[in-house]
Amino acid sequence: MELGLVSHLRASWLSGKTRPMEYRVAQLEALGRFLDDKKQEILEATELDMGKELLDDLLEILLISTLWIILVVTAHHLWKC
């Protein structure tokens, strides 16, 4: 990683600025669509890498990730100050 990028990211973090909640929700929704669209490829790669059965992968990786995304997207309004 480039040193200038690290400095820029550190400065952004220290400034306390953050992206709007709408941006973060849109990113989570996009991640959910990605996981759904690439489900088979993710399962195959995980099985090849870790030797797990496809059903285990689906339950452990995709389902749990998707449930967390749904939870955050539907409950994010509770976290606004």
N, C-alpha and C positions, 0 to 999 in steps of 0.2 A: 504494500500500500504506500502511496506517495506521502511524504512527510507533510506537504502542504494540505493535503486532504485531511490528514489526522488533525492538524492544527485547526482547520476550518470546522471539523466536526466537534472538536473539543470546545471551541469558542461558542458554537451553537448550543451545545449542551449547557455550558456554564451560564449562558445568557438567560436561560429559563424559558425561552420562546418555544412554542410548540405548534404543531399544525392543528387546524380546526378539527373538531370532533367528526364533522361530516367527511373530511378527508380520511380519517382513520377508519370510519365505518365503511367507506367505499373500498379501502384497501382490504379490509377483512372480507367483505363480500366478494371481491375479486379473488382472494385466496380460496374462498369456498368454492367458487366456480372452477378455479384451476384444479383443486383437488378432485372435484367431480369429473372434470373433463379428462384428467390424466390418471384416473384411478387405476386402470389396468396396467399402464406403464409403471406406476409406482409400486403396485403389487408385484409385478414381475421382477423389477429391479431389487426390491426388498427380499423376495424369495431367493433370488440368485445370490445376493450379498449375505443374507443372514440365515438362509436355509429354513425359513418358516413356511408353514402352509398358508395358502392364500386367505383362508377364512380368518386365521389368527391375525394376519396383517390388516385385513379390512377392519376388524374390531379394534385392534390396538392402535392403529395409525389413523386411518381415514375417518372412522366413525367418531372416535374421541376428538380428533381435531375439528371435525365438522360441528360436533355438539358444542365445543368451546366457542367456535365462531358464532354459532346461532345464539348462544348465551350472551356473549359480549354485544353483538349487534342489537339484540332485543332489549338488553338491560343497560346500555351505555347511558341512557338519559338519567339513570339513578346516580351516576357518578359526577354529573355536572355540578359545579359549585356556584 
